[in-house]
Amino acid sequence: MKEWRQTIAVICTVVLTVAALAAYMQFELAAMRADMNAQNAAMRADMNAQHAAMNAEHTGIRADMNAQFAAMHAEHAAIREQLNSMDRRTARIEGHLFGIEIPADRADGE
């Protein structure tokens, strides 16, 4: 009977050791998960900051491009007006040479 007690004691010791080892492994696993979650959160925060910076840069570039487009559009309109004015003056000169009176355009649109 003494042998059975020793065998049961050894089995209980092994079972308790395995249970303790499993509990320790669960604790380590939880610590690793927490560490990974913290790293993931830090990486997400960094990526969000980079994304916000890129959006701000994109907005600035788009504003610059819109300003350049508006300036080019205004310059184009001014050049077109000069060409139209030159065409009207050329027509008046040609009309004068051929004896045709072509009235000048009024600035007020009348």
C-alpha positions in Angstrom: 0.0 0.0 0.0 2.9 2.3 0.6 3.9 1.9 -3.0 0.4 3.0 -4.2 0.7 6.1 -2.0 4.1 6.9 -3.5 2.8 6.3 -7.0 -0.3 8.5 -6.3 2.0 11.2 -4.8 4.3 11.1 -7.9 1.2 11.3 -10.2 -0.2 14.2 -8.2 3.2 16.0 -8.3 3.4 15.5 -12.1 -0.2 16.7 -12.6 0.4 19.8 -10.4 3.7 20.5 -12.2 2.0 20.3 -15.6 -0.9 22.4 -14.4 1.5 25.0 -13.0 3.5 25.0 -16.2 0.3 25.4 -18.3 -0.8 28.3 -16.1 2.7 29.9 -16.5 2.5 29.4 -20.3 -1.0 31.1 -20.3 0.4 34.0 -18.3 3.4 34.4 -20.8 1.0 34.1 -23.7 -1.2 36.9 -22.3 1.9 39.0 -21.7 3.0 38.5 -25.3 -0.5 39.3 -26.6 -0.5 42.5 -24.5 2.9 43.5 -25.9 1.8 42.8 -29.5 -1.4 44.8 -29.0 0.7 47.7 -27.7 3.1 47.5 -30.7 0.1 47.3 -33.0 -1.5 50.4 -31.4 1.8 52.3 -31.7 2.2 51.4 -35.4 -1.4 52.4 -36.1 -0.9 55.7 -34.4 2.3 56.3 -36.4 0.5 55.3 -39.6 -2.4 57.6 -38.8 0.0 60.5 -38.2 1.8 59.8 -41.5 -1.5 59.7 -43.3 -2.6 63.0 -41.8 0.7 64.6 -42.8 0.3 63.2 -46.3 -3.3 64.6 -46.5 -2.1 68.0 -45.4 0.7 67.9 -48.0 -1.8 66.8 -50.7 -4.2 69.6 -49.7 -1.3 72.2 -49.9 -0.2 70.9 -53.3 -3.8 70.9 -54.6 -4.2 74.5 -53.4 -1.0 75.6 -55.1 -2.1 73.9 -58.3 -5.5 75.6 -58.2 -3.9 78.9 -57.6 -1.5 78.3 -60.6 -4.5 77.2 -62.7 -6.4 80.4 -61.8 -3.4 82.6 -62.6 -2.9 80.8 -66.0 -6.6 81.1 -66.7 -6.6 84.8 -66.0 -3.4 85.2 -68.2 -5.1 83.3 -71.0 -8.2 85.5 -70.8 -6.0 88.6 -70.9 -4.1 87.3 -73.9 -7.3 86.4 -75.7 -8.7 89.9 -75.0 -5.6 91.4 -76.5 -5.8 89.2 -79.6 -9.5 90.1 -80.0 -8.7 93.8 -79.6 -5.9 93.5 -82.2 -8.4 91.7 -84.6 -10.9 94.6 -84.1 -8.2 97.2 -84.8 -7.0 95.3 -87.8 -10.5 95.1 -89.2 -11.0 98.9 -88.7 -7.7 99.6 -90.4 -8.5 97.3 -93.3 -12.0 98.9 -93.5 -10.5 102.4 -93.6 -8.1 101.3 -96.4 -11.1 100.1 -98.5 -13.3 103.1 -97.6 -15.6 101.2 -95.2 -16.3 102.8 -91.9 -16.2 100.3 -89.0 -17.2 101.8 -85.7 -15.0 101.2 -82.6 -16.3 99.0 -79.9 -17.6 100.8 -76.9 -16.2 99.8 -73.5 -19.6 99.9 -71.8 -21.2 97.4 -74.3 -23.6 99.9 -76.0 
